[in-house]
């Protein structure tokens, strides 16, 4: 039992990824609202939802294109 206590005390990790998940979540909601509200058909709404899932890829692609990378 003493060994378990030592292991627990020495394995302290700080999770800094939580704020990134919140940023992605808010971005997903905003992108889903944007893409779905601009859809003219149900199929376009489904495609809009799929685009909302991968919106960071669009952001990085456009940033690279803008900066000429």
N, CA, C, O and CB atoms as a CASP TS submission, in Angstrom:
PFRMAT TS
TARGET T0000
AUTHOR 0000-0000-0000
METHOD Language model
MODEL 1
PARENT N/A
ATOM      1  N   UNK     1       0.815  -1.176   0.000  1.00  0.00           N
ATOM      2  CA  UNK     1       0.000   0.000   0.000  1.00  0.00           C
ATOM      3  C   UNK     1       0.865   1.248   0.000  1.00  0.00           C
ATOM      4  O   UNK     1       0.494   2.270  -0.577  1.00  0.00           O
ATOM      5  CB  UNK     1      -0.930  -0.007   1.185  1.00  0.00           C
ATOM      6  N   UNK     2       1.981   1.163   0.628  1.00  0.00           N
ATOM      7  CA  UNK     2       2.885   2.306   0.675  1.00  0.00           C
ATOM      8  C   UNK     2       3.439   2.621  -0.721  1.00  0.00           C
ATOM      9  O   UNK     2       3.629   3.787  -1.064  1.00  0.00           O
ATOM     10  CB  UNK     2       4.038   2.033   1.659  1.00  0.00           C
ATOM     11  N   UNK     3       3.695   1.583  -1.521  1.00  0.00           N
ATOM     12  CA  UNK     3       4.202   1.789  -2.879  1.00  0.00           C
ATOM     13  C   UNK     3       3.181   2.515  -3.751  1.00  0.00           C
ATOM     14  O   UNK     3       3.554   3.366  -4.558  1.00  0.00           O
ATOM     15  CB  UNK     3       4.572   0.448  -3.516  1.00  0.00           C
ATOM     16  N   UNK     4       1.888   2.185  -3.595  1.00  0.00           N
ATOM     17  CA  UNK     4       0.848   2.844  -4.370  1.00  0.00           C
ATOM     18  C   UNK     4       0.787   4.326  -4.050  1.00  0.00           C
ATOM     19  O   UNK     4       0.581   5.140  -4.950  1.00  0.00           O
ATOM     20  CB  UNK     4      -0.501   2.196  -4.110  1.00  0.00           C
ATOM     21  N   UNK     5       0.960   4.691  -2.801  1.00  0.00           N
ATOM     22  CA  UNK     5       0.928   6.087  -2.397  1.00  0.00           C
ATOM     23  C   UNK     5       2.079   6.853  -3.032  1.00  0.00           C
ATOM     24  O   UNK     5       1.898   7.976  -3.501  1.00  0.00           O
ATOM     25  CB  UNK     5       0.983   6.207  -0.874  1.00  0.00           C
ATOM     26  N   UNK     6       3.253   6.254  -3.047  1.00  0.00           N
ATOM     27  CA  UNK     6       4.402   6.905  -3.653  1.00  0.00           C
ATOM     28  C   UNK     6       4.191   7.078  -5.155  1.00  0.00           C
ATOM     29  O   UNK     6       4.547   8.116  -5.712  1.00  0.00           O
ATOM     30  CB  UNK     6       5.678   6.101  -3.382  1.00  0.00           C
ATOM     31  N   UNK     7       3.624   6.088  -5.805  1.00  0.00           N
ATOM     32  CA  UNK     7       3.389   6.165  -7.238  1.00  0.00           C
ATOM     33  C   UNK     7       2.397   7.272  -7.556  1.00  0.00           C
ATOM     34  O   UNK     7       2.607   8.041  -8.494  1.00  0.00           O
ATOM     35  CB  UNK     7       2.882   4.826  -7.774  1.00  0.00           C
ATOM     36  N   UNK     8       1.332   7.361  -6.795  1.00  0.00           N
ATOM     37  CA  UNK     8       0.326   8.383  -7.035  1.00  0.00           C
ATOM     38  C   UNK     8       0.898   9.781  -6.828  1.00  0.00           C
ATOM     39  O   UNK     8       0.581  10.693  -7.592  1.00  0.00           O
ATOM     40  CB  UNK     8      -0.873   8.167  -6.122  1.00  0.00           C
ATOM     41  N   UNK     9       1.714   9.959  -5.834  1.00  0.00           N
ATOM     42  CA  UNK     9       2.273  11.270  -5.561  1.00  0.00           C
ATOM     43  C   UNK     9       3.282  11.690  -6.623  1.00  0.00           C
ATOM     44  O   UNK     9       3.399  12.879  -6.920  1.00  0.00           O
ATOM     45  CB  UNK     9       2.923  11.281  -4.197  1.00  0.00           C
ATOM     46  N   UNK    10       4.002  10.751  -7.194  1.00  0.00           N
ATOM     47  CA  UNK    10       5.034  11.104  -8.151  1.00  0.00           C
ATOM     48  C   UNK    10       4.501  11.262  -9.574  1.00  0.00           C
ATOM     49  O   UNK    10       5.225  11.753 -10.441  1.00  0.00           O
ATOM     50  CB  UNK    10       6.113  10.065  -8.131  1.00  0.00           C
ATOM     51  N   UNK    11       3.267  10.865  -9.838  1.00  0.00           N
ATOM     52  CA  UNK    11       2.715  10.942 -11.186  1.00  0.00           C
ATOM     53  C   UNK    11       1.768  12.126 -11.343  1.00  0.00           C
ATOM     54  O   UNK    11       0.697  11.985 -11.934  1.00  0.00           O
ATOM     55  CB  UNK    11       1.989   9.652 -11.528  1.00  0.00           C
ATOM     56  N   UNK    12       2.136  13.259 -10.836  1.00  0.00           N
ATOM     57  CA  UNK    12       1.293  14.447 -10.991  1.00  0.00           C
ATOM     58  C   UNK    12       1.518  15.030 -12.378  1.00  0.00           C
ATOM     59  O   UNK    12       2.641  15.373 -12.747  1.00  0.00           O
ATOM     60  CB  UNK    12       1.600  15.510  -9.887  1.00  0.00           C
ATOM     61  N   UNK    13       0.440  15.136 -13.138  1.00  0.00           N
ATOM     62  CA  UNK    13       0.515  15.695 -14.487  1.00  0.00           C
ATOM     63  C   UNK    13      -0.502  16.818 -14.596  1.00  0.00           C
ATOM     64  O   UNK    13      -1.602  16.745 -14.048  1.00  0.00           O
ATOM     65  CB  UNK    13       0.260  14.600 -15.574  1.00  0.00           C
ATOM     66  N   UNK    14      -0.113  17.836 -15.303  1.00  0.00           N
ATOM     67  CA  UNK    14      -1.007  18.964 -15.535  1.00  0.00           C
ATOM     68  C   UNK    14      -1.522  18.847 -16.954  1.00  0.00           C
ATOM     69  O   UNK    14      -0.737  18.727 -17.895  1.00  0.00           O
ATOM     70  CB  UNK    14      -0.288  20.338 -15.300  1.00  0.00           C
ATOM     71  N   UNK    15      -2.830  18.880 -17.116  1.00  0.00           N
ATOM     72  CA  UNK    15      -3.442  18.771 -18.421  1.00  0.00           C
ATOM     73  C   UNK    15      -3.753  20.166 -18.942  1.00  0.00           C
ATOM     74  O   UNK    15      -4.673  20.823 -18.455  1.00  0.00           O
ATOM     75  CB  UNK    15      -4.716  17.903 -18.364  1.00  0.00           C
ATOM     76  N   UNK    16      -2.993  20.616 -19.925  1.00  0.00           N
ATOM     77  CA  UNK    16      -3.226  21.940 -20.490  1.00  0.00           C
ATOM     78  C   UNK    16      -4.040  21.869 -21.776  1.00  0.00           C
ATOM     79  O   UNK    16      -4.275  22.905 -22.397  1.00  0.00           O
ATOM     80  CB  UNK    16      -1.903  22.636 -20.752  1.00  0.00           C
ATOM     81  N   UNK    17      -4.471  20.702 -22.189  1.00  0.00           N
ATOM     82  CA  UNK    17      -5.224  20.554 -23.425  1.00  0.00           C
ATOM     83  C   UNK    17      -6.702  20.875 -23.237  1.00  0.00           C
ATOM     84  O   UNK    17      -7.439  20.937 -24.221  1.00  0.00           O
ATOM     85  CB  UNK    17      -5.067  19.149 -23.961  1.00  0.00           C
ATOM     86  N   UNK    18      -7.143  21.074 -22.040  1.00  0.00           N
ATOM     87  CA  UNK    18      -8.570  21.316 -21.797  1.00  0.00           C
ATOM     88  C   UNK    18      -9.034  22.603 -22.464  1.00  0.00           C
ATOM     89  O   UNK    18     -10.138  22.640 -23.007  1.00  0.00           O
ATOM     90  CB  UNK    18      -8.853  21.377 -20.294  1.00  0.00           C
ATOM     91  N   UNK    19      -8.239  23.640 -22.439  1.00  0.00           N
ATOM     92  CA  UNK    19      -8.653  24.892 -23.059  1.00  0.00           C
ATOM     93  C   UNK    19      -8.727  24.755 -24.570  1.00  0.00           C
ATOM     94  O   UNK    19      -9.564  25.403 -25.198  1.00  0.00           O
ATOM     95  CB  UNK    19      -7.697  26.015 -22.680  1.00  0.00           C
ATOM     96  N   UNK    20      -7.883  23.939 -25.168  1.00  0.00           N
ATOM     97  CA  UNK    20      -7.943  23.715 -26.608  1.00  0.00           C
ATOM     98  C   UNK    20      -9.220  22.987 -26.994  1.00  0.00           C
ATOM     99  O   UNK    20      -9.793  23.259 -28.049  1.00  0.00           O
ATOM    100  CB  UNK    20      -6.728  22.923 -27.076  1.00  0.00           C
ATOM    101  N   UNK    21      -9.665  22.078 -26.163  1.00  0.00           N
ATOM    102  CA  UNK    21     -10.918  21.378 -26.434  1.00  0.00           C
ATOM    103  C   UNK    21     -12.108  22.320 -26.387  1.00  0.00           C
ATOM    104  O   UNK    21     -13.040  22.195 -27.182  1.00  0.00           O
ATOM    105  CB  UNK    21     -11.117  20.248 -25.439  1.00  0.00           C
ATOM    106  N   UNK    22     -12.076  23.248 -25.472  1.00  0.00           N
ATOM    107  CA  UNK    22     -13.142  24.248 -25.398  1.00  0.00           C
ATOM    108  C   UNK    22     -13.142  25.157 -26.612  1.00  0.00           C
ATOM    109  O   UNK    22     -14.201  25.502 -27.136  1.00  0.00           O
ATOM    110  CB  UNK    22     -13.000  25.080 -24.134  1.00  0.00           C
ATOM    111  N   UNK    23     -11.954  25.547 -27.063  1.00  0.00           N
ATOM    112  CA  UNK    23     -11.836  26.383 -28.262  1.00  0.00           C
ATOM    113  C   UNK    23     -12.368  25.642 -29.478  1.00  0.00           C
ATOM    114  O   UNK    23     -13.106  26.209 -30.284  1.00  0.00           O
ATOM    115  CB  UNK    23     -10.371  26.802 -28.493  1.00  0.00           C
ATOM    116  N   UNK    24     -11.996  24.377 -29.610  1.00  0.00           N
ATOM    117  CA  UNK    24     -12.491  23.570 -30.726  1.00  0.00           C
ATOM    118  C   UNK    24     -14.012  23.399 -30.641  1.00  0.00           C
ATOM    119  O   UNK    24     -14.704  23.485 -31.655  1.00  0.00           O
ATOM    120  CB  UNK    24     -11.799  22.191 -30.739  1.00  0.00           C
ATOM    121  N   UNK    25     -14.524  23.161 -29.444  1.00  0.00           N
ATOM    122  CA  UNK    25     -15.962  22.977 -29.274  1.00  0.00           C
ATOM    123  C   UNK    25     -16.762  24.205 -29.660  1.00  0.00           C
ATOM    124  O   UNK    25     -17.772  24.100 -30.355  1.00  0.00           O
ATOM    125  CB  UNK    25     -16.266  22.612 -27.854  1.00  0.00           C
ATOM    126  N   UNK    26     -16.314  25.371 -29.211  1.00  0.00           N
ATOM    127  CA  UNK    26     -17.004  26.607 -29.591  1.00  0.00           C
ATOM    128  C   UNK    26     -16.876  26.871 -31.083  1.00  0.00           C
ATOM    129  O   UNK    26     -17.824  27.326 -31.723  1.00  0.00           O
ATOM    130  CB  UNK    26     -16.448  27.794 -28.802  1.00  0.00           C
ATOM    131  N   UNK    27     -15.713  26.586 -31.630  1.00  0.00           N
ATOM    132  CA  UNK    27     -15.527  26.743 -33.076  1.00  0.00           C
ATOM    133  C   UNK    27     -16.404  25.793 -33.861  1.00  0.00           C
ATOM    134  O   UNK    27     -16.946  26.161 -34.903  1.00  0.00           O
ATOM    135  CB  UNK    27     -14.075  26.522 -33.449  1.00  0.00           C
ATOM    136  N   UNK    28     -16.549  24.572 -33.369  1.00  0.00           N
ATOM    137  CA  UNK    28     -17.417  23.598 -34.029  1.00  0.00           C
ATOM    138  C   UNK    28     -18.863  24.080 -34.045  1.00  0.00           C
ATOM    139  O   UNK    28     -19.533  24.005 -35.076  1.00  0.00           O
ATOM    140  CB  UNK    28     -17.323  22.236 -33.331  1.00  0.00           C
ATOM    141  N   UNK    29     -19.339  24.567 -32.923  1.00  0.00           N
ATOM    142  CA  UNK    29     -20.724  25.050 -32.853  1.00  0.00           C
ATOM    143  C   UNK    29     -20.924  26.226 -33.810  1.00  0.00           C
ATOM    144  O   UNK    29     -21.907  26.272 -34.550  1.00  0.00           O
ATOM    145  CB  UNK    29     -21.085  25.470 -31.403  1.00  0.00           C
ATOM    146  N   UNK    30     -19.995  27.168 -33.790  1.00  0.00           N
ATOM    147  CA  UNK    30     -20.104  28.323 -34.689  1.00  0.00           C
ATOM    148  C   UNK    30     -20.049  27.923 -36.147  1.00  0.00           C
ATOM    149  O   UNK    30     -20.824  28.423 -36.963  1.00  0.00           O
ATOM    150  CB  UNK    30     -19.005  29.316 -34.399  1.00  0.00           C
ATOM    151  N   UNK    31     -19.131  27.017 -36.482  1.00  0.00           N
ATOM    152  CA  UNK    31     -19.011  26.564 -37.873  1.00  0.00           C
ATOM    153  C   UNK    31     -20.250  25.789 -38.298  1.00  0.00           C
ATOM    154  O   UNK    31     -20.715  25.941 -39.427  1.00  0.00           O
ATOM    155  CB  UNK    31     -17.758  25.690 -38.052  1.00  0.00           C
ATOM    156  N   UNK    32     -20.786  24.968 -37.415  1.00  0.00           N
ATOM    157  CA  UNK    32     -21.995  24.204 -37.751  1.00  0.00           C
ATOM    158  C   UNK    32     -23.161  25.146 -38.008  1.00  0.00           C
ATOM    159  O   UNK    32     -23.905  24.960 -38.971  1.00  0.00           O
ATOM    160  CB  UNK    32     -22.350  23.213 -36.619  1.00  0.00           C
ATOM    161  N   UNK    33     -23.328  26.146 -37.168  1.00  0.00           N
ATOM    162  CA  UNK    33     -24.406  27.120 -37.377  1.00  0.00           C
ATOM    163  C   UNK    33     -24.208  27.848 -38.698  1.00  0.00           C
ATOM    164  O   UNK    33     -25.160  28.018 -39.461  1.00  0.00           O
ATOM    165  CB  UNK    33     -24.463  28.134 -36.212  1.00  0.00           C
ATOM    166  N   UNK    34     -22.979  28.281 -38.978  1.00  0.00           N
ATOM    167  CA  UNK    34     -22.699  29.008 -40.218  1.00  0.00           C
ATOM    168  C   UNK    34     -22.974  28.142 -41.442  1.00  0.00           C
ATOM    169  O   UNK    34     -23.723  28.544 -42.332  1.00  0.00           O
ATOM    170  CB  UNK    34     -21.246  29.491 -40.236  1.00  0.00           C
ATOM    171  N   UNK    35     -22.367  26.948 -41.491  1.00  0.00           N
ATOM    172  CA  UNK    35     -22.494  26.108 -42.678  1.00  0.00           C
ATOM    173  C   UNK    35     -23.928  25.612 -42.876  1.00  0.00           C
ATOM    174  O   UNK    35     -24.409  25.571 -44.008  1.00  0.00           O
ATOM    175  CB  UNK    35     -21.545  24.921 -42.580  1.00  0.00           C
ATOM    176  N   UNK    36     -24.609  25.238 -41.809  1.00  0.00           N
ATOM    177  CA  UNK    36     -25.966  24.715 -41.939  1.00  0.00           C
ATOM    178  C   UNK    36     -26.951  25.831 -42.289  1.00  0.00           C
ATOM    179  O   UNK    36     -27.882  25.617 -43.065  1.00  0.00           O
ATOM    180  CB  UNK    36     -26.395  24.016 -40.638  1.00  0.00           C
ATOM    181  N   UNK    37     -26.747  27.020 -41.719  1.00  0.00           N
ATOM    182  CA  UNK    37     -27.673  28.115 -42.033  1.00  0.00           C
ATOM    183  C   UNK    37     -27.524  28.590 -43.474  1.00  0.00           C
ATOM    184  O   UNK    37     -28.469  29.150 -44.030  1.00  0.00           O
ATOM    185  CB  UNK    37     -27.446  29.285 -41.080  1.00  0.00           C
ATOM    186  N   UNK    38     -26.370  28.382 -44.090  1.00  0.00           N
ATOM    187  CA  UNK    38     -26.164  28.772 -45.483  1.00  0.00           C
ATOM    188  C   UNK    38     -26.475  27.651 -46.465  1.00  0.00           C
ATOM    189  O   UNK    38     -26.289  27.818 -47.671  1.00  0.00           O
ATOM    190  CB  UNK    38     -24.746  29.229 -45.679  1.00  0.00           C
ATOM    191  N   UNK    39     -26.942  26.523 -45.972  1.00  0.00           N
ATOM    192  CA  UNK    39     -27.265  25.383 -46.839  1.00  0.00           C
ATOM    193  C   UNK    39     -28.653  25.562 -47.441  1.00  0.00           C
ATOM    194  O   UNK    39     -29.599  25.951 -46.756  1.00  0.00           O
ATOM    195  CB  UNK    39     -27.187  24.052 -46.050  1.00  0.00           C
ATOM    196  N   UNK    40     -28.756  25.271 -48.727  1.00  0.00           N
ATOM    197  CA  UNK    40     -30.043  25.399 -49.416  1.00  0.00           C
ATOM    198  C   UNK    40     -30.844  24.102 -49.381  1.00  0.00           C
ATOM    199  O   UNK    40     -32.071  24.138 -49.479  1.00  0.00           O
ATOM    200  CB  UNK    40     -29.824  25.826 -50.859  1.00  0.00           C
ATOM    201  N   UNK    41     -30.183  22.966 -49.246  1.00  0.00           N
ATOM    202  CA  UNK    41     -30.859  21.668 -49.235  1.00  0.00           C
ATOM    203  C   UNK    41     -30.397  20.866 -48.025  1.00  0.00           C
ATOM    204  O   UNK    41     -29.446  21.234 -47.335  1.00  0.00           O
ATOM    205  CB  UNK    41     -30.582  20.884 -50.549  1.00  0.00           C
ATOM    206  N   UNK    42     -31.096  19.759 -47.787  1.00  0.00           N
ATOM    207  CA  UNK    42     -30.716  18.888 -46.674  1.00  0.00           C
ATOM    208  C   UNK    42     -29.323  18.306 -46.893  1.00  0.00           C
ATOM    209  O   UNK    42     -28.524  18.224 -45.960  1.00  0.00           O
ATOM    210  CB  UNK    42     -31.741  17.755 -46.502  1.00  0.00           C
ATOM    211  N   UNK    43     -29.038  17.906 -48.122  1.00  0.00           N
ATOM    212  CA  UNK    43     -27.724  17.343 -48.446  1.00  0.00           C
ATOM    213  C   UNK    43     -26.607  18.356 -48.199  1.00  0.00           C
ATOM    214  O   UNK    43     -25.538  18.003 -47.699  1.00  0.00           O
ATOM    215  CB  UNK    43     -27.692  16.876 -49.906  1.00  0.00           C
ATOM    216  N   UNK    44     -26.860  19.606 -48.550  1.00  0.00           N
ATOM    217  CA  UNK    44     -25.868  20.652 -48.300  1.00  0.00           C
ATOM    218  C   UNK    44     -25.703  20.887 -46.795  1.00  0.00           C
ATOM    219  O   UNK    44     -24.617  21.235 -46.333  1.00  0.00           O
ATOM    220  CB  UNK    44     -26.277  21.964 -49.006  1.00  0.00           C
ATOM    221  N   UNK    45     -26.771  20.697 -46.046  1.00  0.00           N
ATOM    222  CA  UNK    45     -26.679  20.818 -44.588  1.00  0.00           C
ATOM    223  C   UNK    45     -25.823  19.717 -43.989  1.00  0.00           C
ATOM    224  O   UNK    45     -25.061  19.960 -43.053  1.00  0.00           O
ATOM    225  CB  UNK    45     -28.066  20.787 -43.965  1.00  0.00           C
ATOM    226  N   UNK    46     -25.945  18.505 -44.524  1.00  0.00           N
ATOM    227  CA  UNK    46     -25.118  17.385 -44.061  1.00  0.00           C
ATOM    228  C   UNK    46     -23.648  17.667 -44.385  1.00  0.00           C
ATOM    229  O   UNK    46     -22.772  17.463 -43.544  1.00  0.00           O
ATOM    230  CB  UNK    46     -25.578  16.044 -44.719  1.00  0.00           C
ATOM    231  N   UNK    47     -23.385  18.135 -45.601  1.00  0.00           N
ATOM    232  CA  UNK    47     -22.016  18.493 -45.976  1.00  0.00           C
ATOM    233  C   UNK    47     -21.507  19.618 -45.082  1.00  0.00           C
ATOM    234  O   UNK    47     -20.339  19.621 -44.695  1.00  0.00           O
ATOM    235  CB  UNK    47     -21.945  18.912 -47.463  1.00  0.00           C
ATOM    236  N   UNK    48     -22.371  20.567 -44.753  1.00  0.00           N
ATOM    237  CA  UNK    48     -22.000  21.655 -43.855  1.00  0.00           C
ATOM    238  C   UNK    48     -21.630  21.152 -42.473  1.00  0.00           C
ATOM    239  O   UNK    48     -20.688  21.653 -41.859  1.00  0.00           O
ATOM    240  CB  UNK    48     -23.128  22.649 -43.748  1.00  0.00           C
ATOM    241  N   UNK    49     -22.364  20.165 -41.979  1.00  0.00           N
ATOM    242  CA  UNK    49     -22.041  19.576 -40.681  1.00  0.00           C
ATOM    243  C   UNK    49     -20.680  18.887 -40.728  1.00  0.00           C
ATOM    244  O   UNK    49     -19.892  18.999 -39.789  1.00  0.00           O
ATOM    245  CB  UNK    49     -23.131  18.576 -40.255  1.00  0.00           C
ATOM    246  N   UNK    50     -20.408  18.183 -41.807  1.00  0.00           N
ATOM    247  CA  UNK    50     -19.107  17.514 -41.954  1.00  0.00           C
ATOM    248  C   UNK    50     -17.978  18.545 -42.057  1.00  0.00           C
ATOM    249  O   UNK    50     -16.892  18.334 -41.517  1.00  0.00           O
ATOM    250  CB  UNK    50     -19.108  16.596 -43.205  1.00  0.00           C
ATOM    251  N   UNK    51     -18.231  19.646 -42.741  1.00  0.00           N
ATOM    252  CA  UNK    51     -17.234  20.724 -42.811  1.00  0.00           C
ATOM    253  C   UNK    51     -16.982  21.310 -41.430  1.00  0.00           C
ATOM    254  O   UNK    51     -15.852  21.669 -41.103  1.00  0.00           O
ATOM    255  CB  UNK    51     -17.695  21.832 -43.778  1.00  0.00           C
ATOM    256  N   UNK    52     -18.031  21.407 -40.620  1.00  0.00           N
ATOM    257  CA  UNK    52     -17.882  21.963 -39.272  1.00  0.00           C
ATOM    258  C   UNK    52     -16.984  21.088 -38.408  1.00  0.00           C
ATOM    259  O   UNK    52     -16.301  21.590 -37.516  1.00  0.00           O
ATOM    260  CB  UNK    52     -19.250  22.121 -38.607  1.00  0.00           C
ATOM    261  N   UNK    53     -16.980  19.795 -38.664  1.00  0.00           N
ATOM    262  CA  UNK    53     -16.130  18.891 -37.888  1.00  0.00           C
ATOM    263  C   UNK    53     -14.655  19.153 -38.182  1.00  0.00           C
ATOM    264  O   UNK    53     -13.824  19.086 -37.277  1.00  0.00           O
ATOM    265  CB  UNK    53     -16.481  17.426 -38.195  1.00  0.00           C
ATOM    266  N   UNK    54     -14.326  19.447 -39.432  1.00  0.00           N
ATOM    267  CA  UNK    54     -12.924  19.614 -39.831  1.00  0.00           C
ATOM    268  C   UNK    54     -12.552  21.075 -40.088  1.00  0.00           C
ATOM    269  O   UNK    54     -11.623  21.340 -40.850  1.00  0.00           O
ATOM    270  CB  UNK    54     -12.644  18.795 -41.075  1.00  0.00           C
ATOM    271  N   UNK    55     -13.249  22.022 -39.476  1.00  0.00           N
ATOM    272  CA  UNK    55     -12.979  23.435 -39.733  1.00  0.00           C
ATOM    273  C   UNK    55     -11.543  23.856 -39.446  1.00  0.00           C
ATOM    274  O   UNK    55     -11.056  24.762 -40.123  1.00  0.00           O
ATOM    275  CB  UNK    55     -13.901  24.271 -38.918  1.00  0.00           C
ATOM    276  N   UNK    56     -10.827  23.258 -38.482  1.00  0.00           N
ATOM    277  CA  UNK    56      -9.432  23.697 -38.299  1.00  0.00           C
ATOM    278  C   UNK    56      -8.565  23.416 -39.529  1.00  0.00           C
ATOM    279  O   UNK    56      -7.624  24.161 -39.803  1.00  0.00           O
ATOM    280  CB  UNK    56      -8.825  23.005 -37.080  1.00  0.00           C
ATOM    281  N   UNK    57      -8.871  22.361 -40.262  1.00  0.00           N
ATOM    282  CA  UNK    57      -8.106  22.072 -41.475  1.00  0.00           C
ATOM    283  C   UNK    57      -8.312  23.172 -42.507  1.00  0.00           C
ATOM    284  O   UNK    57      -7.361  23.570 -43.178  1.00  0.00           O
ATOM    285  CB  UNK    57      -8.511  20.708 -42.062  1.00  0.00           C
ATOM    286  N   UNK    58      -9.535  23.667 -42.644  1.00  0.00           N
ATOM    287  CA  UNK    58      -9.795  24.783 -43.548  1.00  0.00           C
ATOM    288  C   UNK    58      -9.045  26.034 -43.104  1.00  0.00           C
ATOM    289  O   UNK    58      -8.480  26.755 -43.927  1.00  0.00           O
ATOM    290  CB  UNK    58     -11.297  25.068 -43.624  1.00  0.00           C
ATOM    291  N   UNK    59      -9.045  26.280 -41.816  1.00  0.00           N
ATOM    292  CA  UNK    59      -8.362  27.454 -41.270  1.00  0.00           C
ATOM    293  C   UNK    59      -6.864  27.412 -41.565  1.00  0.00           C
ATOM    294  O   UNK    59      -6.295  28.405 -42.019  1.00  0.00           O
ATOM    295  CB  UNK    59      -8.596  27.549 -39.761  1.00  0.00           C
ATOM    296  N   UNK    60      -6.232  26.283 -41.314  1.00  0.00           N
ATOM    297  CA  UNK    60      -4.794  26.152 -41.548  1.00  0.00           C
ATOM    298  C   UNK    60      -4.490  26.245 -43.042  1.00  0.00           C
ATOM    299  O   UNK    60      -3.516  26.889 -43.430  1.00  0.00           O
ATOM    300  CB  UNK    60      -4.269  24.818 -40.974  1.00  0.00           C
ATOM    301  N   UNK    61      -5.301  25.619 -43.877  1.00  0.00           N
ATOM    302  CA  UNK    61      -5.097  25.667 -45.325  1.00  0.00           C
ATOM    303  C   UNK    61      -5.154  27.108 -45.828  1.00  0.00           C
ATOM    304  O   UNK    61      -4.284  27.536 -46.587  1.00  0.00           O
ATOM    305  CB  UNK    61      -6.152  24.807 -46.047  1.00  0.00           C
ATOM    306  N   UNK    62      -6.168  27.852 -45.413  1.00  0.00           N
ATOM    307  CA  UNK    62      -6.303  29.239 -45.859  1.00  0.00           C
ATOM    308  C   UNK    62      -5.177  30.118 -45.314  1.00  0.00           C
ATOM    309  O   UNK    62      -4.719  31.033 -45.999  1.00  0.00           O
ATOM    310  CB  UNK    62      -7.658  29.802 -45.426  1.00  0.00           C
ATOM    311  N   UNK    63      -4.733  29.851 -44.101  1.00  0.00           N
ATOM    312  CA  UNK    63      -3.617  30.609 -43.523  1.00  0.00           C
ATOM    313  C   UNK    63      -2.339  30.355 -44.309  1.00  0.00           C
ATOM    314  O   UNK    63      -1.597  31.292 -44.605  1.00  0.00           O
ATOM    315  CB  UNK    63      -3.413  30.234 -42.040  1.00  0.00           C
ATOM    316  N   UNK    64      -2.076  29.097 -44.650  1.00  0.00           N
ATOM    317  CA  UNK    64      -0.887  28.778 -45.444  1.00  0.00           C
ATOM    318  C   UNK    64      -0.965  29.424 -46.833  1.00  0.00           C
ATOM    319  O   UNK    64       0.032  29.926 -47.350  1.00  0.00           O
ATOM    320  CB  UNK    64      -0.727  27.250 -45.578  1.00  0.00           C
ATOM    321  N   UNK    65      -2.158  29.402 -47.423  1.00  0.00           N
ATOM    322  CA  UNK    65      -2.327  30.016 -48.737  1.00  0.00           C
ATOM    323  C   UNK    65      -2.105  31.541 -48.640  1.00  0.00           C
ATOM    324  O   UNK    65      -1.476  32.131 -49.518  1.00  0.00           O
ATOM    325  CB  UNK    65      -3.744  29.702 -49.307  1.00  0.00           C
ATOM    326  N   UNK    66      -2.607  32.153 -47.604  1.00  0.00           N
ATOM    327  CA  UNK    66      -2.463  33.598 -47.416  1.00  0.00           C
ATOM    328  C   UNK    66      -0.994  33.992 -47.243  1.00  0.00           C
ATOM    329  O   UNK    66      -0.540  34.980 -47.821  1.00  0.00           O
ATOM    330  CB  UNK    66      -3.278  34.060 -46.200  1.00  0.00           C
ATOM    331  N   UNK    67      -0.253  33.218 -46.446  1.00  0.00           N
ATOM    332  CA  UNK    67       1.140  33.544 -46.174  1.00  0.00           C
ATOM    333  C   UNK    67       2.094  32.993 -47.244  1.00  0.00           C
ATOM    334  O   UNK    67       3.304  33.203 -47.159  1.00  0.00           O
ATOM    335  CB  UNK    67       1.531  33.008 -44.811  1.00  0.00           C
ATOM    336  N   UNK    68       1.559  32.295 -48.239  1.00  0.00           N
ATOM    337  CA  UNK    68       2.372  31.790 -49.333  1.00  0.00           C
ATOM    338  C   UNK    68       3.292  30.636 -48.954  1.00  0.00           C
ATOM    339  O   UNK    68       4.380  30.494 -49.513  1.00  0.00           O
ATOM    340  CB  UNK    68       3.183  32.893 -49.885  1.00  0.00           C
ATOM    341  N   UNK    69       2.863  29.828 -48.024  1.00  0.00           N
ATOM    342  CA  UNK    69       3.684  28.695 -47.588  1.00  0.00           C
ATOM    343  C   UNK    69       3.380  27.451 -48.384  1.00  0.00           C
ATOM    344  O   UNK    69       3.982  26.404 -48.147  1.00  0.00           O
ATOM    345  CB  UNK    69       3.473  28.420 -46.115  1.00  0.00           C
TER
END
